Amino acid sequence: MSDNTIPFPQGNRTKNVKADMFEKYMKDEGLNFFRRQETHDSYDTIVFMTAIPAGKHHKLVAAVITDNSMYTLLRIHLGTAPKGPARKTFLAFLNNLNAHHAIVKYSIGSDENVFLDVTFTTRPENFDPATIRTTMDIVVYQLSQTYDDIARRLDKPGDETNGFSL
């Protein structure tokens, strides 16, 4: 992740309690497929990395990104965007996906990486890790049905074995 964070004003730093709640939920549920990474930034961002199946033969990098704000992000790296003439049709394809999927949004970063994002909004005291797990199940199912079509349009499909890190 690039360091584009804005420092907190003095005296306004709060702890990321969502990360501990998410970690406790995973432990209580016997889920051990996430790796915790602390970023030590002003938002106390903690990233939980994993790999998820997609399409017939792919495993994609996925992350649950928590911090001390009211937002939590589920981000999945799909691959890199095409260049040249294929880019225009790919952008139209992504716009069509975005128009048909209410909870997920597809985007292209400035580094040409293509992501599927789901944003959760909640106060930390009302944070519900089970909602993230349920959403991940839905996204995994959706990608099992759609990722091969997405991958064939990418310049390079995502693959967790390539060492990609968010």
Backbone as CSV, one residue per row, in Angstrom:
resi,resn,N_x,N_y,N_z,CA_x,CA_y,CA_z,C_x,C_y,C_z
1,MET,0.850,-1.177,0.000,0.000,0.000,0.000,0.888,1.230,0.000
2,SER,0.512,2.198,-0.761,1.292,3.420,-0.787,0.975,4.237,0.458
3,ASP,1.930,5.063,0.852,1.739,5.874,2.049,1.138,7.215,1.652
4,ASN,-0.161,7.253,1.532,-0.852,8.487,1.188,-1.780,8.907,2.321
5,THR,-1.377,8.603,3.546,-2.214,8.900,4.701,-1.996,10.329,5.170
6,ILE,-3.022,10.870,5.775,-2.962,12.207,6.348,-2.801,12.043,7.850
7,PRO,-1.779,12.659,8.434,-1.568,12.491,9.881,-2.748,13.034,10.684
8,PHE,-3.018,12.367,11.805,-4.049,12.843,12.712,-3.583,14.112,13.402
9,PRO,-4.524,15.016,13.708,-4.157,16.163,14.542,-3.672,15.668,15.903
10,GLN,-2.808,16.427,16.543,-2.286,16.052,17.861,-3.433,15.760,18.820
11,GLY,-3.304,14.669,19.552,-4.283,14.329,20.573,-5.540,13.655,20.043
12,ASN,-5.602,13.369,18.746,-6.805,12.774,18.173,-6.576,11.339,17.705
13,ARG,-5.545,10.685,18.171,-5.221,9.321,17.747,-6.057,8.326,18.555
14,THR,-6.677,7.388,17.844,-7.457,6.349,18.507,-6.986,4.983,18.032
15,LYS,-7.256,3.979,18.832,-6.831,2.614,18.525,-7.798,1.969,17.534
16,ASN,-7.257,1.132,16.695,-8.047,0.335,15.757,-8.579,-0.881,16.515
17,VAL,-9.788,-0.773,17.052,-10.374,-1.883,17.811,-10.988,-2.934,16.885
18,LYS,-11.277,-2.557,15.644,-11.893,-3.504,14.701,-10.950,-4.662,14.387
19,ALA,-9.657,-4.396,14.330,-8.695,-5.460,14.014,-8.721,-6.540,15.087
20,ASP,-8.749,-6.134,16.340,-8.793,-7.118,17.427,-10.110,-7.894,17.412
21,MET,-11.204,-7.203,17.104,-12.505,-7.874,17.028,-12.521,-8.882,15.875
22,PHE,-11.935,-8.509,14.741,-11.875,-9.405,13.588,-11.000,-10.614,13.904
23,GLU,-9.866,-10.368,14.534,-8.959,-11.464,14.884,-9.607,-12.421,15.888
24,LYS,-10.312,-11.877,16.881,-11.002,-12.720,17.865,-12.085,-13.556,17.183
25,TYR,-12.837,-12.950,16.296,-13.876,-13.676,15.559,-13.264,-14.842,14.789
26,MET,-12.178,-14.583,14.092,-11.534,-15.649,13.312,-11.069,-16.782,14.214
27,LYS,-10.487,-16.429,15.348,-10.013,-17.457,16.280,-11.192,-18.261,16.825
28,ASP,-12.250,-17.564,17.248,-13.435,-18.237,17.792,-14.092,-19.161,16.765
29,GLU,-14.028,-18.789,15.491,-14.647,-19.574,14.419,-13.701,-20.620,13.829
30,GLY,-12.468,-20.665,14.331,-11.496,-21.630,13.814,-10.995,-21.302,12.417
31,LEU,-10.999,-20.031,12.074,-10.538,-19.584,10.754,-9.086,-19.131,10.871
32,ASN,-8.205,-19.791,10.168,-6.782,-19.468,10.311,-6.122,-19.148,8.971
33,PHE,-6.882,-18.617,8.025,-6.329,-18.383,6.693,-5.950,-16.933,6.428
34,PHE,-5.967,-16.085,7.443,-5.536,-14.696,7.289,-4.181,-14.482,7.952
35,ARG,-3.383,-13.626,7.353,-2.094,-13.216,7.922,-2.204,-11.729,8.281
36,ARG,-1.939,-11.392,9.529,-2.065,-10.019,10.018,-0.803,-9.225,9.696
37,GLN,-0.997,-8.010,9.151,0.117,-7.105,8.861,-0.211,-5.727,9.415
38,GLU,0.649,-5.233,10.286,0.452,-3.896,10.833,1.249,-2.910,9.998
39,THR,0.635,-1.761,9.683,1.309,-0.782,8.831,1.950,0.347,9.629
40,HIS,1.584,0.501,10.889,2.152,1.525,11.774,1.964,2.928,11.204
41,ASP,0.772,3.197,10.673,0.491,4.532,10.163,-0.405,5.281,11.151
42,SER,-0.758,6.507,10.802,-1.531,7.350,11.717,-2.972,6.877,11.890
43,TYR,-3.446,5.987,11.031,-4.789,5.444,11.174,-4.796,4.100,11.886
44,ASP,-3.635,3.652,12.352,-3.497,2.347,13.002,-4.056,1.246,12.094
45,THR,-3.701,1.334,10.805,-4.191,0.381,9.811,-3.594,-0.994,10.044
46,ILE,-4.460,-1.989,10.045,-4.035,-3.384,10.137,-4.713,-4.126,8.991
47,VAL,-3.898,-4.850,8.223,-4.361,-5.552,7.036,-4.326,-7.047,7.310
48,PHE,-5.404,-7.723,6.965,-5.475,-9.180,7.074,-5.452,-9.744,5.656
49,MET,-4.342,-10.387,5.293,-4.128,-10.891,3.931,-4.480,-12.372,3.844
50,THR,-4.996,-12.767,2.683,-5.277,-14.164,2.395,-5.297,-14.350,0.885
51,ALA,-5.541,-15.556,0.446,-5.735,-15.851,-0.976,-7.081,-16.537,-1.120
52,ILE,-7.816,-16.162,-2.156,-9.134,-16.754,-2.382,-9.179,-17.388,-3.770
53,PRO,-9.979,-18.447,-3.922,-10.119,-19.058,-5.248,-10.967,-18.167,-6.152
54,ALA,-10.646,-18.203,-7.449,-11.414,-17.433,-8.432,-11.356,-18.158,-9.767
55,GLY,-12.496,-18.262,-10.419,-12.526,-18.965,-11.694,-12.144,-20.421,-11.511
56,LYS,-11.597,-21.008,-12.566,-11.257,-22.428,-12.508,-9.876,-22.708,-11.946
57,HIS,-8.925,-21.790,-12.153,-7.543,-22.124,-11.803,-6.780,-20.991,-11.127
58,HIS,-7.460,-20.026,-10.574,-6.763,-18.862,-10.025,-6.927,-18.783,-8.509
59,LYS,-5.940,-18.178,-7.884,-6.019,-17.773,-6.478,-5.598,-16.318,-6.444
60,LEU,-6.440,-15.480,-5.864,-6.208,-14.042,-5.857,-5.878,-13.541,-4.464
61,VAL,-5.051,-12.504,-4.405,-4.742,-11.847,-3.140,-5.978,-11.077,-2.687
62,ALA,-6.359,-11.297,-1.441,-7.491,-10.585,-0.847,-7.047,-10.033,0.496
63,ALA,-7.601,-8.889,0.856,-7.244,-8.265,2.126,-8.469,-7.634,2.763
64,VAL,-8.541,-7.765,4.072,-9.493,-7.009,4.872,-8.661,-5.921,5.531
65,ILE,-8.959,-4.674,5.198,-8.164,-3.540,5.666,-8.977,-2.801,6.716
66,THR,-8.482,-2.841,7.951,-9.159,-2.180,9.066,-8.313,-1.002,9.530
67,ASP,-8.970,-0.008,10.097,-8.254,1.113,10.708,-9.158,1.729,11.767
68,ASN,-8.769,2.886,12.282,-9.543,3.485,13.365,-10.633,4.433,12.858
69,SER,-10.945,4.364,11.582,-12.047,5.154,11.032,-13.329,4.312,11.057
70,MET,-14.376,4.837,10.478,-15.632,4.092,10.407,-15.684,3.157,9.203
71,TYR,-14.600,3.070,8.433,-14.575,2.255,7.218,-13.703,1.021,7.378
72,THR,-14.141,-0.069,6.767,-13.343,-1.283,6.611,-13.463,-1.657,5.145
73,LEU,-12.356,-2.070,4.556,-12.336,-2.363,3.126,-11.949,-3.811,2.885
74,LEU,-12.735,-4.490,2.070,-12.357,-5.790,1.527,-11.855,-5.503,0.124
75,ARG,-10.598,-5.815,-0.149,-9.984,-5.509,-1.449,-9.386,-6.776,-2.032
76,ILE,-9.708,-7.034,-3.294,-9.199,-8.209,-3.991,-8.483,-7.745,-5.247
77,HIS,-7.244,-8.199,-5.400,-6.451,-7.847,-6.581,-6.816,-8.794,-7.715
78,LEU,-7.313,-8.233,-8.813,-7.759,-9.041,-9.940,-6.690,-9.220,-11.009
79,GLY,-5.729,-8.308,-11.073,-4.689,-8.367,-12.097,-4.347,-6.968,-12.561
80,THR,-3.766,-6.861,-13.764,-3.408,-5.550,-14.307,-4.245,-5.248,-15.545
81,ALA,-4.573,-3.978,-15.679,-5.444,-3.525,-16.766,-4.734,-3.613,-18.112
82,PRO,-5.502,-3.871,-19.162,-4.896,-3.910,-20.497,-4.510,-2.511,-20.968
83,LYS,-3.584,-2.485,-21.906,-3.141,-1.225,-22.505,-3.598,-1.204,-23.963
84,GLY,-3.402,-0.088,-24.603,-3.714,0.013,-26.024,-5.203,-0.024,-26.302
85,PRO,-5.581,-0.530,-27.488,-6.988,-0.522,-27.904,-7.904,-1.332,-26.980
86,ALA,-7.372,-2.366,-26.341,-8.193,-3.208,-25.458,-8.637,-2.462,-24.202
87,ARG,-7.938,-1.386,-23.855,-8.264,-0.658,-22.623,-9.671,-0.056,-22.680
88,LYS,-10.024,0.517,-23.814,-11.333,1.165,-23.937,-12.463,0.158,-23.726
89,THR,-12.360,-1.005,-24.328,-13.407,-2.013,-24.144,-13.381,-2.577,-22.725
90,PHE,-12.188,-2.639,-22.115,-12.093,-3.121,-20.739,-12.773,-2.141,-19.778
91,LEU,-12.566,-0.841,-19.991,-13.224,0.157,-19.140,-14.743,0.056,-19.261
92,ALA,-15.235,-0.150,-20.461,-16.681,-0.331,-20.653,-17.156,-1.598,-19.941
93,PHE,-16.353,-2.652,-20.003,-16.673,-3.908,-19.317,-16.761,-3.685,-17.806
94,LEU,-15.766,-2.980,-17.224,-15.793,-2.691,-15.780,-16.994,-1.831,-15.414
95,ASN,-17.290,-0.828,-16.221,-18.460,0.019,-15.950,-19.741,-0.802,-15.953
96,ASN,-19.843,-1.756,-16.858,-21.006,-2.639,-16.902,-21.084,-3.504,-15.641
97,LEU,-19.941,-4.046,-15.210,-19.925,-4.826,-13.963,-20.371,-3.962,-12.787
98,ASN,-19.854,-2.742,-12.708,-20.224,-1.844,-11.614,-21.713,-1.513,-11.635
99,ALA,-22.296,-1.417,-12.806,-23.724,-1.104,-12.918,-24.603,-2.266,-12.474
100,HIS,-24.069,-3.482,-12.521,-24.876,-4.664,-12.213,-24.603,-5.293,-10.848
101,HIS,-23.635,-4.792,-10.124,-23.295,-5.374,-8.821,-23.375,-4.291,-7.754
102,ALA,-24.310,-4.452,-6.848,-24.571,-3.414,-5.855,-23.512,-3.334,-4.768
103,ILE,-23.011,-4.467,-4.291,-22.124,-4.392,-3.127,-20.654,-4.288,-3.485
104,VAL,-20.268,-4.646,-4.705,-18.857,-4.600,-5.085,-18.639,-3.516,-6.126
105,LYS,-17.430,-2.956,-6.115,-17.043,-1.980,-7.128,-15.683,-2.370,-7.671
106,TYR,-15.573,-2.292,-8.984,-14.330,-2.590,-9.678,-13.639,-1.273,-10.002
107,SER,-12.311,-1.241,-9.838,-11.571,-0.013,-10.118,-10.175,-0.346,-10.626
108,ILE,-9.556,0.654,-11.242,-8.176,0.542,-11.706,-7.367,1.590,-10.957
109,GLY,-6.303,1.147,-10.273,-5.433,2.056,-9.551,-4.476,2.780,-10.484
110,SER,-3.810,3.793,-9.963,-2.854,4.559,-10.765,-1.685,3.698,-11.236
111,ASP,-1.465,2.570,-10.582,-0.392,1.651,-10.971,-0.890,0.559,-11.923
112,GLU,-2.113,0.736,-12.453,-2.729,-0.174,-13.426,-3.259,-1.470,-12.822
113,ASN,-3.198,-1.630,-11.507,-3.778,-2.807,-10.869,-5.295,-2.659,-10.811
114,VAL,-5.982,-3.765,-11.065,-7.446,-3.786,-11.059,-7.896,-4.441,-9.754
115,PHE,-8.849,-3.795,-9.084,-9.321,-4.271,-7.792,-10.831,-4.436,-7.780
116,LEU,-11.278,-5.352,-6.962,-12.677,-5.476,-6.582,-12.720,-5.038,-5.124
117,ASP,-13.542,-4.049,-4.810,-13.621,-3.507,-3.456,-15.036,-3.607,-2.906
118,VAL,-15.110,-3.857,-1.605,-16.355,-3.752,-0.853,-16.033,-2.909,0.371
119,THR,-16.797,-1.849,0.583,-16.581,-0.976,1.732,-17.684,-1.212,2.755
120,PHE,-17.264,-1.385,4.001,-18.186,-1.561,5.127,-18.109,-0.295,5.970
121,THR,-19.254,0.232,6.357,-19.292,1.439,7.169,-19.971,1.115,8.490
122,THR,-19.252,1.352,9.582,-19.821,1.088,10.900,-18.976,1.777,11.967
123,ARG,-19.608,2.139,13.032,-18.842,2.626,14.185,-18.078,1.437,14.761
124,PRO,-16.895,1.677,15.279,-16.100,0.556,15.802,-16.839,-0.306,16.819
125,GLU,-17.639,0.287,17.679,-18.338,-0.499,18.706,-19.443,-1.379,18.111
126,ASN,-19.856,-1.111,16.875,-20.878,-1.927,16.208,-20.301,-2.808,15.104
127,PHE,-18.998,-2.877,15.003,-18.328,-3.655,13.961,-18.702,-5.131,14.084
128,ASP,-19.088,-5.748,12.965,-19.528,-7.142,12.954,-18.673,-7.949,11.978
129,PRO,-17.671,-8.672,12.472,-16.807,-9.463,11.596,-17.563,-10.513,10.785
130,ALA,-18.678,-11.012,11.297,-19.450,-12.016,10.557,-19.969,-11.447,9.237
131,THR,-20.247,-10.152,9.199,-20.686,-9.514,7.958,-19.586,-9.578,6.905
132,ILE,-18.357,-9.383,7.323,-17.231,-9.465,6.390,-17.089,-10.889,5.874
133,ARG,-17.205,-11.857,6.767,-17.085,-13.253,6.338,-18.192,-13.613,5.346
134,THR,-19.414,-13.227,5.633,-20.524,-13.516,4.724,-20.302,-12.851,3.368
135,THR,-19.855,-11.614,3.397,-19.579,-10.902,2.148,-18.464,-11.577,1.372
136,MET,-17.433,-12.034,2.066,-16.348,-12.752,1.382,-16.878,-14.018,0.718
137,ASP,-17.766,-14.731,1.398,-18.362,-15.931,0.804,-19.105,-15.585,-0.489
138,ILE,-19.845,-14.484,-0.471,-20.582,-14.045,-1.661,-19.616,-13.675,-2.784
139,VAL,-18.557,-12.942,-2.443,-17.573,-12.522,-3.446,-16.844,-13.729,-4.026
140,VAL,-16.479,-14.686,-3.188,-15.811,-15.898,-3.682,-16.732,-16.632,-4.654
141,TYR,-18.005,-16.742,-4.313,-18.952,-17.389,-5.224,-19.043,-16.612,-6.543
142,GLN,-19.196,-15.297,-6.438,-19.310,-14.474,-7.646,-18.068,-14.626,-8.527
143,LEU,-16.885,-14.591,-7.930,-15.651,-14.724,-8.714,-15.489,-16.123,-9.292
144,SER,-16.054,-17.122,-8.634,-15.990,-18.475,-9.200,-16.760,-18.531,-10.519
145,GLN,-17.770,-17.685,-10.639,-18.603,-17.651,-11.839,-18.091,-16.673,-12.900
146,THR,-17.409,-15.601,-12.481,-17.090,-14.510,-13.414,-15.607,-14.274,-13.672
147,TYR,-14.726,-14.785,-12.808,-13.323,-14.365,-12.928,-12.659,-14.818,-14.224
148,ASP,-12.977,-15.980,-14.736,-12.332,-16.413,-15.980,-12.619,-15.428,-17.117
149,ASP,-13.829,-14.890,-17.165,-14.161,-13.878,-18.167,-13.387,-12.583,-17.916
150,ILE,-13.274,-12.196,-16.651,-12.497,-10.997,-16.308,-11.026,-11.214,-16.663
151,ALA,-10.481,-12.364,-16.277,-9.051,-12.647,-16.465,-8.646,-12.604,-17.932
152,ARG,-9.486,-13.088,-18.813,-9.120,-13.109,-20.238,-9.034,-11.702,-20.822
153,ARG,-9.625,-10.725,-20.147,-9.602,-9.337,-20.610,-8.441,-8.540,-20.011
154,LEU,-7.806,-9.073,-18.980,-6.722,-8.377,-18.292,-5.412,-8.505,-19.055
155,ASP,-4.521,-7.535,-18.836,-3.172,-7.641,-19.381,-2.456,-8.813,-18.723
156,LYS,-2.649,-8.913,-17.405,-2.066,-10.016,-16.640,-3.038,-10.348,-15.511
157,PRO,-3.545,-11.589,-15.455,-4.456,-11.961,-14.365,-3.744,-11.914,-13.009
158,GLY,-4.513,-11.687,-11.967,-3.964,-11.727,-10.622,-3.642,-13.152,-10.230
159,ASP,-2.630,-13.307,-9.403,-2.254,-14.635,-8.924,-1.470,-14.455,-7.645
160,GLU,-1.963,-15.035,-6.560,-1.311,-14.850,-5.266,0.093,-15.405,-5.244
161,THR,0.430,-16.302,-6.143,1.776,-16.877,-6.134,2.815,-15.932,-6.721
162,ASN,2.377,-14.825,-7.332,3.323,-13.855,-7.884,3.869,-12.908,-6.829
163,GLY,3.456,-13.067,-5.579,3.980,-12.236,-4.497,3.377,-10.854,-4.419
164,PHE,2.215,-10.634,-5.028,1.578,-9.319,-4.976,1.176,-9.005,-3.548
165,SER,1.397,-7.773,-3.125,0.989,-7.325,-1.801,0.276,-5.996,-1.939
166,LEU,-0.809,-5.830,-1.200,-1.576,-4.587,-1.285,-0.874,-3.454,-0.600
